[in-house]
């Protein structure tokens, strides 16, 4: 593998950007060259913190002038697809923070642009890279819980932290911000979804944000039903009304897979738990719960957890240097986007909607 260092530009310098900055610092094959944000103070501060060469207020100017190989797109969700398509047209590899897009039309444009430019694009939240998801997928494929019948996922939080997360015009709402976690995990482990039915409502229509009352425009309480075909159904709870929730049921999208012979639980902090009627998988003399042991590399202070931010950067760099196709690719991202978009549309139209994409 080449020892070339991949030169990054970071688009979006909010709070999450520092995790990616740390990810770049950790990888010996990366270098931060430029930062970009519409708020000059943030772009300049991250430039100094990351020892970058320059900062920009316009990402198009950065794409044109900065000597970069790849970009990390961590702006508001509504702008991800537009920036991704333009980055591809500029010949830049990319990491796209979740969700990839807020409409199938925009997702199609990302796929077209990335494939035409032949650049590498990693789509988050990167469930393919999680040792927990990989372990659960292998157990299910090996028949540890028999035939999968039902999967239940949670992607909820009380306060996402900024006003735009509540506004549909900015790609806000729990569907694109939180449901994306369990939906991503489910599709990686079980495959594409065929049909979507959803309900959504405004449970707390006015929120206090930074000391001001704000009327939200995106539904804050949703339930999405998924039909995977083959007799497999799923349900995703996603909302901004769950005040208290164990951390492992938030990060990465807590999921329970129920089969004819047992159950598998997957979560970021708890790893993989299995209860199986198959003697091959019994941990003791009698059926019972156990955790299959998965050793993972310690990430900072989160040695017991998997953080996709770090893994995504490492994977993108590996794919660029080895000229390999990323695992969480744009076709998969397009399918997840369609599920999320159809979830919103189903709730507003009051009917079940078929999906046209796969991966």
N, C-alpha and C positions, 0 to 999 in steps of 0.2 A: 504494500500500500504506500502511496506517496506521502512524503512528510510535509507537503505544502500546508500552510496555515490558511484556513478559510476566513476571509475578511467579512465581518458582519456589519450591517446597518440595522439599528433598532428603531422601529417606527411605533411611537407611543411610549411615553415616559412616565406613566402613572405608577401606582404602588407596586403592581405586579412586575413591572419592568426590572426591578432589582433582583428578582429571583432569576430572571434570564441573564442578567449581568453576572450574577454569581455562577450561573451555568457556563457562561463563556469563560470566565476566569478559571474554572475547574478543568476545562478541556485544553490540553496542550497544543491542539491543532486548530485553535480558534484565536481570533483577535477582533476586538471591537474597534471599528474605524470611525463610525459616525452615529449620531443620535438624531432623532427627529420628533418634534411635538409642536402642536399649535401654540402651546404655552412656552415662551422662550426660557423662562426660569427653570422649568423642568428639563427641557432639552439640554440646556447649558450645565445644569447640576449633574445630570447623568453622564454627560460627556466628560466632565472632570473626574467623577467617581470611577468611570471605566477607562480613564486615560485614553480616550478616543481623540481623533485628530480634528474633528469638526462637528458642529451641530447645525441642524436645519429646521426651518419652520414649515417647509413644504416638502413632502416626501417625493414629489416628482423631481424637484431640484436635486434632492439627495440621490435619486436613482440615476440622474444624468451626470452629476459631477463627482460624487464620492467613489473612490476606488474600492468597491465592495463586490463580493461574490454572491452574498446571500443577505436576505432581510428577515427580521423577526417582526411579525405583524401582531401587535397587541393594542390596537385602538378599540373604540367602541364597536360592538358586534355588527352594526349596520354598515360599517365601512370596510370590513374584512375582505369581502369578495372583490370590490372595486380596486383596492390596493393590490390584492393578490394578482388580479388579471394584468394590471399595469406593470407590476414587478416582473411578471413572466415575459411580457412584451419587451421589457428592458433587458431580458436575458439573465435575470437574477433567480437563484434558488431561493427557497423560502420555507419558513415555519409559520403556519397560520393558526393563531389561537382559536379556541372554540368560541362560537360556532363558525364554520367555514363561510356560511352565507345565511341569509334570512329568506331566500326564495330559491326555488328550483331554477328559475331563469338565470339568476346570478350565479348559482352553482355551476350551471352548464357552461357559462362563460369562463369561469375559473378552469374547468376541465379542458375546454378548447384551447385556452391560452397557454396553459401549462404543457399540454401535449404538443402543441405546435412549436413552442420554444424549446422543447426537450429539456426542461429544467426539472430539478428535484423539488418536490413539495411534500412536507410532512404536515398532516392535518391533526390537530389536537381535539380531544384529550388523549390521543395515542393509547387506546386500550390494548393494542397489539403488543406493546412493549412491557406491559405489566407482568411480572412473574406470577402474580395471583391469578390474573385472567388466563395466562397460558396454562397454568396448572389446572384450573377449573375446566377449561376447554378440553384438555387431554383426558381428565377424569370422565367427563361426559361422553367423549368420543369412545372411550374404552368401556363404557357401559356401567360405570360405578353407581349410577342412580336409575338404570334402566332407560325406558323411553321418557324423554323430557315431555312434560304435559303443560306446565305453567311456570312462568317466571314473574317475579314481583320486584320492582326497583323503586328506589327513593332518591330524589334529587331536590332537596328542600333546604331553605335557610330563612331565618327571620328577617334579617336586614342585609342586603347585598352591599351596602356601603356608599352608593352614589345615586343621584337622582336619575341618571339616564337609564339605570337598570329597570326602572318602573315605566319607561316610556316606549311604546311600540314603534314610534318613529325613529328610535335609535337602536332598534333590535333588542329592546329590553323585554322584561317579563321573565318568569321562571322557566318557560319552555326552552328558549334559546340559551338562557344562562345556566340553568340547573338540570332540566330534563335531559340535556345533551349527555350528561355523565352516564346514567343508567342505560339510555338508548344506545350509546356508543359501546358500552360493555356487552349488552345483550346481542347486538348485531355482530360483534366480533366473535362471540362464543356460539351463537345459534344461527347466524346467517341473516339474509335479508328479510324484511317485513313485507307482507302483501297488502294488508288493509289496516286502516287506522280509524278509531272512533274516539271522540274526546268530549269532555265537558270542562268548561272554564267559567269563572265568575270573578267579580270584584268583591272580595270579602271585606277588605279595609280600603275603601276607595280614596281616602285622604291620608297621607303620611306626613310625619314631621321629619324633615331632612335638613340638617345643618341649621336647626332653629326656626325653619320656615315650614308652613303648611303647603303641601304639594298635592295636587289632584293627579292621580296616576292615570295613565292611558292604556296600559297593558294589564290584562287580567292577572291577578296575583294568586289565584288558587285553581289548580288544574289537575285533572285525572285523564290519562291517555290509555286506551286499550289497544293492544297490538295483536294482529293475527299473522303468525309466522307461516301458516300452512302446516300440513303434516300433523294436524291435531294439536298444535302448540299455540297457546295464548299467553299474553303478557299484560301487565298493568304497570304504569309508571305514575307515581305520585310526585308532583312538582309544584312547589308553592313558596310564597314569602310569608306564610302565616304560622309556620311551625317554630315556636319560640325556643323550645328545648329539644335537642336531638343529639344523641351520642355522636362524636366526631366521625366514627367509622361509618355512620349511616349518611354522612354528608360528602366527604371527600371521595372522589372517584366513582360515586354512584353505587350505593349499597344494593346488592342484588341477591335474591334467593331463587334457586332453580329447583323446582319440585318434579321428581320423576316417579315412574311406577315402582321403583325399588329404593328410593331414598331422596335426600335433599342435599344440595350444596349451597353454602352461603359464601359470598365473596365481598370483601370490603377492604378499604385501603389499610386500616390499622389492624384488623383482625386476620388478614390474610384469607386463607381458604379453610372452611370448615365443612366436614362431610359426615352425614349419617346415612349408612347404606345397609340394606338387607343382604347384600352379596357378601358371602364369607371372605371373598378375596380382599375386601376392603375393611373388614372388621378390625378395629384397633385392639379389641379385647376379646374375651371368650364370648361375650354377648354383643349384639349390635349397640353402637353408641357413637357419640360425637368425638371426633378427633381432628387435629390440624395436621394435614400433610406438611412436612417440613420443607420450606423453600428458603434457601440461603440467598440473600441479596446483598449487594454492595451498600454500605452505609452512606446515606446522603446527609451530611452535616449533622444536625441534631435529630434527624428523623430516621434513625437507624432501623426502626421496626416498621417503617412505612415505605411506600413507593410513591415518589413524586414524579409525575410525568414531565414536568418542566425540564429537569435535568436530562432525563432519558431522551426526550425529543431532540434536544440540541445534539447530543452524542450520536443519535441515529441519523440525523440529517447530515452531519459531518461525515460519518461513515459511508453514507450513500453517495455523497458527492465525490469523495476520494476514491471509492471503489467502483463508481459508476453503476450503482445498483438502484432498483426501484424501492422507494420507501414502503414499509408495511402499511401504516395508516395513510393511504394515498387519496388522491382527489376523487376517484370514483366512489370509494367508500364514503368520503366526506359528503359527496353529492347525495348519496342515499340517505345518510343521517339527516342532511338538510331537508330532504323531501319529507321524511317522517315528521320532523319538527314543524315544518310549514303546514303539512296536512293536519297535524294535531290542532293547530290554531284554527285552520279553516273548518275542520270538522265541528269544533265547538261552536263556531259562529254560524255555521250553516245548519247545524243540528242533524247531520247525517254521516254515515260511514263513507270513507273515501278510499279508493284503490290507489296503490302506488305504481308508478311506471318504471322506476329505476331499480337497479340491482348493483351488484359488484362482484 
